Amino acid sequence: MAQRAEGNPTVTRTAPALSPVPDGGLYLGGGGGYASAGNAHDGGNGAQVGYTMGSLVIDRHLFWRIGAWLSGEWNDQFREADADFAIRLCFGARIDLYRSPSRKVRVIANLAFAHMHEAPTSTWIAHPLESALGSSDFGLHHRFGAELGGGLLLTPWIDSRNWMARRTRVLVRASAQWMPDDHGRQWYLSMLTSVGVGL
């Protein structure tokens, strides 16, 4: 005969399941790189020049492992004479090449169309509003090309029950931009480290 246990019964409660963290995100980063393949605009010397840069990336999930990629970037070149300053907008697609079962680790790649406004720093200082609006009257160049990038995306606290912690991410990304015209250096190679949040 089964006996009933004395005292208060122990009730086991299961914690609610965590909702999935979105694949897309918003990332703010900084880094640097160098530009090469000079042409007539640079005196035809083909010399490489270093630069610092920053970026703001918006990545929105579309389907499967693919997302829409939009990034705004700026770079400031190191030159003895009047340095070039550029603002670039890239839009295209992102794909996950690899993701761990927990999604703490993802390897991503992006391919995007790029449009860049580039001018000497003195032009931006003397005509900030006109340059920001894209006026070419004072030496600003409109440049078109493409960007190819790849990187490592880490979401280390994805198992946390803290909403913010589990969405916090670090993105380490390398990218190459190609600008096939005669208004500046044609190759821009960079490395950026970004911190962001899954959205």
N, C-alpha and C positions, 0 to 999 in steps of 0.2 A: 504494500500500500504506500503510495506517495505521500510524503509529509510536507506540509506547508512551512516554509521558512518563516521564522518569527522576525519581528521588527519591520522597519520600512523597506519596501523593495527599492533596489537601485535602478534608476532610469538612465539609460544610455541615450544621449542625444547626439545626433550626427550633425556636424557643422554644415551649413549650406555650401553647395559647390561654388567654386569661384567662376565668375563669368569670364569668357575668353578675352584676352587682351587684343585689341585691334592690330592688324598688320601695319597700318599706316601710322604716320607720326609727324611731329613738328620738331625741327632740329635747328639749333643755333650753334655755329662753329667758327673756328678760326684756324689759320695755318699759314702756309707759304708755298713757294715753288719757284720756278724759273720759266722764262720765255726764251724762245730761240727761233732760228731761221729768219734773220733779219732780211730786209729788202730795201727798196729805194727810200722808204720812209725813215729807215734807220741808218742811212748812209751806205747801205749795201754791204756792211761788214759782217753780217751773220752772227755777231757776238751774242752770247747768252746774257741775260740779265735776271737778277733775282727780284722777287716781290713778296710782300705780305698780302694776305687776303682774308676775307670773312665771308660767311654765307648764311642764308636763311632758307631752309628746305621745307617744303610741304609735300608730303607723300600720302596720297589717298588711295585706299584699297579699291580695286575694280572687281576682279574675279580671280579665282584660283590663287596663284602666287604673283599676280601682276597688279601693279598700282600705277596711278598717274603721278608723274614727277614734275615738280615745279621748284626751281631754285633761283634765288637772287644772290648774286655774288659781286664783290668788289675786289679790285687789286690795285696796289700802289707799287710801281716799279722803282728799283734802286738804280739811279743813274747819276753820274757826276753833273751833267747838265740838267735841264728841266725834265723832271721825271714825268712819265705818263701815268694817268689815273684812269681806271676803267670801271664801268658798271655793266654787269652782264645778266641777262635773263635767259634761263634755260627751261624748256618744257618738253616732256617726252614721257617715257615709261620706265618703270622699275620692275625687276623680276628677282625673286628669291632663287638663287642657284642652289642653295642648301639651307636647311633648317633642322636643328636638333629636335628630337621628340618633344622636349619641354618648351621649345622656341626661345630658350635663353640665348642661343647662338644662331645667327643667320648670316649667310654670305649673300650679299646683294650685288646687282649690277644695274646700271642705268644707261640709256641711250637717249639723247635729247637734242633738239634743235637749239641753237644759241644765237642770241642777238646781243651785240655789245656796243656801248658808247665809250669811245676812247679819245682822250685829248691830253695834252700836257697839263700838269698841275696848275700852271699859271693861268691857263684858259678857264679851268674850273673856278679858280679864285676870283679872276676878274669878271667872269660872267656865270655865276653859280645858277641863277634861275634859268637862263637860256640853255645852259648845258644840261641841267636836270630835265628840261622839257624836250631835249633832243635837237636843239637848233644847231645847224652846221655853219652858221654865219661867222663863227669866231674860231674855227679850226677843229671842231668836234667831228669825229668820223663815226658813221654807222657801219658796223661790221657784222657779217653773218657767217655762221659756221655750224659746227656740231660738237657735242660733248659726249665722251664715253667715260664712264666711271665704274668703280667697283669698291667694295668695302666690307668690313666686318661690323655687324650690328649686334650689340650685347644688351640683353634685358635681364640683368643678374638677379633681380628680386621679383621675378614674375610669379613666384609662388606665395608672395607675401599677401596678407589680408589688408594691408594698408593700400588704399586706392592709388595714392601718388607714387609710393615706392614701387609697386608692381608694374607701373607704366613708365618709370624712369629708364632712359636708355642712353647708351654711349655708342656713337657711330664714328669709326675710323675709316676714312675714305680717300682713295687716290683718284684723280681725274685728269683727263687730257682734253683740251679744247683745240680745235683746228679752225683757223680763220684764213681762208684762202683768198686774200686780196692784197693790195699794195699799200695799205694804210697802217701797217704796224707789223710786229712779229707775228708769225703764223701759228706757232705752237706754244701752248700754255700748259705746263705740267705742274700739278699741285698735290699737296697732301694736307688734309684737314682733319681735325678732331672736333666732334660736335657732341653736345648734350641735348637730349630732347625728351619728349613725352609721347607715348602711344595714344593716337586719336582715331 
